Amino acid sequence: MFPSRVDAHGGTVAGFTLIEVLVALAIVAVALGAIGALIATTVRGTQSIDQRLSLVETARAVDAALPDRTELVPGASSGQIAGHRWRIDVLPFVANFVDPRLPSPWVPQTVVTRVQSPTGAILRIDTVRLRRRTDG
């Protein structure tokens, strides 16, 4: 089981040389270093995903609490949920392919939802909502 060597007196000696032990330790150290780096990368990735998921869930909660499209008026509102600061801006939708002079029962509005986590990470979601035109 153990490697055997012949000593100076002609007998055999079982065991490993110091060089063999050092090489084995170096290989183990390299393997443990690689495993440690992999674990650290996985932990950072998991924390990043967790933070992103928290931002998305907060943004969804804020968007779900928006008033009905008939009551959504241009302006800004803000608040805080579970340590996440949020802000919603409702603006007129501006695009070169939309002519506001054309008759349409709908008026497009830009809704910008911005959520900031306690660590400073920011998620911004831009959407367009249609509001029924009230002016004849």
Contacts in CASP RR format, 6 or more apart in sequence:
PFRMAT RR
TARGET T0000
AUTHOR 0000-0000-0000
METHOD contacts of the structure
MODEL  1
MFPSRVDAHGGTVAGFTLIEVLVALAIVAVALGAIGALIATTVRGTQSID
QRLSLVETARAVDAALPDRTELVPGASSGQIAGHRWRIDVLPFVANFVDP
RLPSPWVPQTVVTRVQSPTGAILRIDTVRLRRRTDG
2 14 0 8 1.000
2 15 0 8 1.000
2 16 0 8 1.000
3 14 0 8 1.000
3 15 0 8 1.000
3 16 0 8 1.000
4 12 0 8 1.000
4 13 0 8 1.000
4 14 0 8 1.000
4 15 0 8 1.000
5 12 0 8 1.000
5 13 0 8 1.000
5 14 0 8 1.000
5 15 0 8 1.000
5 17 0 8 1.000
6 12 0 8 1.000
6 13 0 8 1.000
7 13 0 8 1.000
16 24 0 8 1.000
51 117 0 8 1.000
51 119 0 8 1.000
51 121 0 8 1.000
52 121 0 8 1.000
52 123 0 8 1.000
54 84 0 8 1.000
54 117 0 8 1.000
55 84 0 8 1.000
55 115 0 8 1.000
55 117 0 8 1.000
55 121 0 8 1.000
55 122 0 8 1.000
55 123 0 8 1.000
56 123 0 8 1.000
58 81 0 8 1.000
58 82 0 8 1.000
58 84 0 8 1.000
58 86 0 8 1.000
58 115 0 8 1.000
59 86 0 8 1.000
59 113 0 8 1.000
59 115 0 8 1.000
59 123 0 8 1.000
59 125 0 8 1.000
61 81 0 8 1.000
62 81 0 8 1.000
62 86 0 8 1.000
62 88 0 8 1.000
62 113 0 8 1.000
62 115 0 8 1.000
63 111 0 8 1.000
63 113 0 8 1.000
63 125 0 8 1.000
63 127 0 8 1.000
66 72 0 8 1.000
66 88 0 8 1.000
66 111 0 8 1.000
69 129 0 8 1.000
69 130 0 8 1.000
69 131 0 8 1.000
69 132 0 8 1.000
70 131 0 8 1.000
70 132 0 8 1.000
72 90 0 8 1.000
72 109 0 8 1.000
72 111 0 8 1.000
72 129 0 8 1.000
72 131 0 8 1.000
73 90 0 8 1.000
74 90 0 8 1.000
74 91 0 8 1.000
74 92 0 8 1.000
74 109 0 8 1.000
75 89 0 8 1.000
75 90 0 8 1.000
75 91 0 8 1.000
76 87 0 8 1.000
76 88 0 8 1.000
76 89 0 8 1.000
76 90 0 8 1.000
77 87 0 8 1.000
77 88 0 8 1.000
78 85 0 8 1.000
78 86 0 8 1.000
78 87 0 8 1.000
78 88 0 8 1.000
79 85 0 8 1.000
79 86 0 8 1.000
79 87 0 8 1.000
80 86 0 8 1.000
83 117 0 8 1.000
83 118 0 8 1.000
84 115 0 8 1.000
84 116 0 8 1.000
84 117 0 8 1.000
84 118 0 8 1.000
85 115 0 8 1.000
85 116 0 8 1.000
86 113 0 8 1.000
86 114 0 8 1.000
86 115 0 8 1.000
86 116 0 8 1.000
87 113 0 8 1.000
87 114 0 8 1.000
88 111 0 8 1.000
88 112 0 8 1.000
88 113 0 8 1.000
88 114 0 8 1.000
89 110 0 8 1.000
89 111 0 8 1.000
89 112 0 8 1.000
89 114 0 8 1.000
90 109 0 8 1.000
90 110 0 8 1.000
90 111 0 8 1.000
91 109 0 8 1.000
91 110 0 8 1.000
91 111 0 8 1.000
91 112 0 8 1.000
92 109 0 8 1.000
92 110 0 8 1.000
93 108 0 8 1.000
93 109 0 8 1.000
93 110 0 8 1.000
93 128 0 8 1.000
94 110 0 8 1.000
98 108 0 8 1.000
100 107 0 8 1.000
104 133 0 8 1.000
105 132 0 8 1.000
105 133 0 8 1.000
106 130 0 8 1.000
106 131 0 8 1.000
106 132 0 8 1.000
106 133 0 8 1.000
107 130 0 8 1.000
107 131 0 8 1.000
107 132 0 8 1.000
107 133 0 8 1.000
108 128 0 8 1.000
108 129 0 8 1.000
108 130 0 8 1.000
108 131 0 8 1.000
109 128 0 8 1.000
109 129 0 8 1.000
109 130 0 8 1.000
109 131 0 8 1.000
110 126 0 8 1.000
110 127 0 8 1.000
110 128 0 8 1.000
111 126 0 8 1.000
111 127 0 8 1.000
111 128 0 8 1.000
111 129 0 8 1.000
112 124 0 8 1.000
112 125 0 8 1.000
112 126 0 8 1.000
112 127 0 8 1.000
113 124 0 8 1.000
113 125 0 8 1.000
113 126 0 8 1.000
113 127 0 8 1.000
114 122 0 8 1.000
114 123 0 8 1.000
114 124 0 8 1.000
114 125 0 8 1.000
115 122 0 8 1.000
115 123 0 8 1.000
115 124 0 8 1.000
116 122 0 8 1.000
116 123 0 8 1.000
END
